[in-house]
Amino acid sequence: MRLWPGFLLAIGLMAEELAPIGIVRGVLTGCDATHLTLGDEENHSFRFVTDARTFIERDHQRITCAKLSGGDRMEIVSDRSTEPGARYARLVSVVNADLRPRRRPPILPRAPLKYEDPTLRFAPRGSLTFTGVVLRLETTGLVLRTRMDGEKWIVVRRDTSFREDGLQVEPSSLQSSTRVFVRGGTNLDGQVEAYEVVWGEILTPSGLR
């Protein structure tokens, strides 16, 4: 893996951990044709597998790993990988350092959300994953525009989990024109249904999957 001078010591001090599934933010410490390493502010190091389907972009333009620099601030949409100790990077976005994240209103205590199966933390359901932009929201589902499959109708279940910036939220928090990561499966009627919908402050690439 290609590493940049000045980051070797920092990497040595970081504890490598398995990245969460969804949106991961941090600073780039290493990148080559098959792997990418990210470090966060808590001295954790996350390793990601990349391939030809991984979309890497800067300023809305697709680029290669060779165009990245150590210290670039990144946002990655991660998914499960067959490689132990690593996640798969679906979307890698370089964040403009001049852009500060929007201030979020304080989260006030509220009633617990619907029951969440604790086994999902180590055995997530669903063999299908999609990344795209929400075109339309309905009570029973949503229309997602993807780069590879065009527009897809995705059924929303009563137990579908909605997460914004890593926090579980109500379904009403999702708005149209939002880029999301969806994990789902096929029901008995052959329809794609969502088990989990994740979104956050990631940049939109020039092409959509």
C-alpha positions in Angstrom: 0.0 0.0 0.0 1.3 3.5 -0.9 1.9 5.6 2.2 2.9 9.3 2.3 5.8 10.7 4.4 4.6 12.3 7.6 1.8 9.8 8.2 3.8 6.7 9.0 4.2 7.6 12.7 0.5 8.5 12.9 -0.5 5.2 11.4 1.7 3.4 13.9 -0.2 5.1 16.8 -3.6 4.2 15.4 -5.5 1.1 16.5 -6.8 -0.6 13.4 -10.4 -1.5 13.7 -13.2 -2.8 11.5 -15.1 0.3 10.1 -18.8 0.6 10.6 -21.2 0.0 7.7 -22.5 3.2 6.2 -20.8 6.6 6.2 -17.3 6.8 7.6 -15.3 10.1 7.8 -11.6 10.6 8.4 -8.2 11.5 6.9 -6.6 9.4 4.1 -3.4 7.7 5.3 -2.8 5.2 2.5 -4.2 4.2 -0.9 -3.3 1.8 -3.8 -5.3 0.0 -6.5 -6.9 -2.5 -4.1 -7.0 -0.9 -0.6 -7.5 2.4 1.1 -6.8 3.3 4.7 -8.5 6.0 6.7 -7.7 7.5 10.2 -10.2 9.3 12.3 -9.8 11.9 15.1 -10.0 9.2 17.8 -6.8 7.5 16.5 -8.7 4.6 14.9 -7.4 3.2 11.6 -10.0 1.7 9.1 -9.0 -0.4 6.1 -11.2 -0.6 3.0 -11.1 -2.8 -0.1 -11.5 -1.0 -3.4 -12.0 -2.3 -7.0 -13.1 -1.1 -10.4 -16.7 -0.5 -9.1 -15.5 1.8 -6.3 -16.4 5.4 -7.2 -13.7 7.9 -6.1 -14.5 11.5 -6.7 -13.2 15.0 -6.0 -15.2 18.2 -6.9 -17.9 16.1 -8.6 -15.4 14.4 -10.9 -14.3 10.8 -10.9 -10.6 10.3 -10.1 -8.2 7.4 -9.3 -6.3 6.7 -6.2 -3.1 8.2 -7.7 -4.8 11.6 -7.6 -5.3 11.4 -3.8 -2.9 12.9 -1.3 -2.1 11.9 2.3 -4.1 14.1 4.6 -7.1 14.5 2.3 -10.3 14.5 4.3 -12.6 11.7 3.1 -16.2 10.5 3.4 -16.7 6.8 2.5 -19.9 4.8 2.0 -18.8 1.4 3.3 -20.3 -2.1 3.0 -19.4 -5.6 4.0 -16.4 -7.3 2.5 -15.2 -10.9 2.3 -11.7 -9.8 3.4 -11.2 -10.1 7.2 -10.6 -6.9 9.0 -11.7 -4.7 6.1 -14.8 -3.1 4.7 -15.7 -2.6 1.0 -15.6 1.1 -0.2 -18.6 1.8 -2.5 -18.3 5.6 -2.7 -15.2 7.6 -1.8 -15.6 11.4 -1.7 -12.8 14.0 -1.0 -14.2 16.7 1.2 -13.2 20.3 0.6 -11.3 21.4 3.7 -12.8 24.9 3.3 -16.3 23.6 3.8 -17.3 23.3 7.4 -20.0 20.8 8.3 -23.4 22.3 9.0 -24.3 22.8 12.6 -27.0 20.4 13.6 -29.6 21.3 16.2 -29.2 19.7 19.6 -30.8 16.3 20.0 -33.4 16.4 22.7 -34.5 13.3 24.7 -37.4 11.6 23.1 -39.3 8.3 23.3 -37.4 5.2 22.1 -37.9 4.4 18.5 -39.3 1.1 17.2 -37.7 -2.1 18.4 -34.4 -3.0 16.7 -33.2 -6.5 16.5 -29.8 -6.6 18.4 -28.5 -9.4 16.1 -28.3 -6.9 13.2 -25.2 -5.4 14.8 -23.1 -8.5 13.9 -25.3 -10.2 11.3 -27.0 -7.5 9.1 -29.9 -8.7 6.9 -30.0 -8.3 3.2 -27.9 -9.3 0.3 -28.7 -6.4 -2.0 -27.2 -2.9 -1.6 -27.9 0.3 -3.6 -26.5 3.8 -3.6 -28.4 6.6 -5.3 -30.6 9.7 -5.0 -34.2 9.6 -3.7 -36.5 10.9 -6.4 -39.8 10.3 -4.8 -41.1 9.3 -1.3 -44.4 7.5 -0.7 -45.9 5.9 2.4 -45.1 2.4 1.1 -41.7 3.0 -0.5 -39.4 5.2 -2.4 -38.0 5.7 -5.9 -34.2 5.6 -6.0 -32.1 6.8 -9.0 -29.0 4.6 -9.3 -26.0 4.8 -11.6 -26.1 1.2 -12.9 -29.8 0.2 -12.6 -31.6 3.5 -13.3 -34.7 4.1 -11.3 -35.7 1.5 -8.8 -38.8 1.1 -6.6 -37.9 0.0 -3.1 -40.5 -1.1 -0.6 -40.3 0.4 2.9 -41.2 -2.1 5.6 -42.6 -1.4 9.1 -39.3 -2.3 10.6 -37.0 -0.6 8.1 -34.3 1.3 9.9 -33.5 4.9 9.0 -30.1 6.3 10.0 -28.8 9.9 9.5 -25.1 10.5 10.3 -25.0 7.2 12.3 -28.1 8.1 14.4 -31.4 6.2 14.1 -34.1 8.7 13.1 -37.8 8.7 12.1 -38.7 7.9 8.5 -40.0 11.4 8.1 -36.4 12.7 8.4 -35.6 11.4 4.9 -36.2 14.0 2.2 -36.3 13.7 -1.6 -33.0 14.5 -3.5 -31.0 12.9 -0.7 -28.2 10.6 -1.6 -28.7 7.4 0.4 -27.2 3.9 0.9 -29.8 1.1 1.0 -29.4 -2.4 2.3 -32.3 -4.8 1.4 -33.5 -8.0 0.0 -36.2 -9.5 -2.2 -39.6 -10.4 -0.7 -42.0 -13.2 -1.7 -43.5 -11.0 -4.4 -40.2 -10.4 -6.0 -40.0 -6.7 -4.9 -36.9 -5.1 -3.4 -37.6 -4.1 0.2 -35.3 -1.9 2.4 -34.0 -3.2 5.7 -31.8 -0.2 6.3 -31.6 3.3 4.7 -28.5 5.4 5.6 -27.5 8.9 4.6 -25.4 11.9 5.6 -23.4 14.8 4.3 -21.6 13.2 1.4 -20.9 14.8 -2.0 -22.8 13.8 -5.1 -20.5 12.4 -7.9 -21.0 13.5 -11.5 -22.6 10.1 -12.5 -25.2 8.2 -10.5 -25.2 4.4 -10.0 
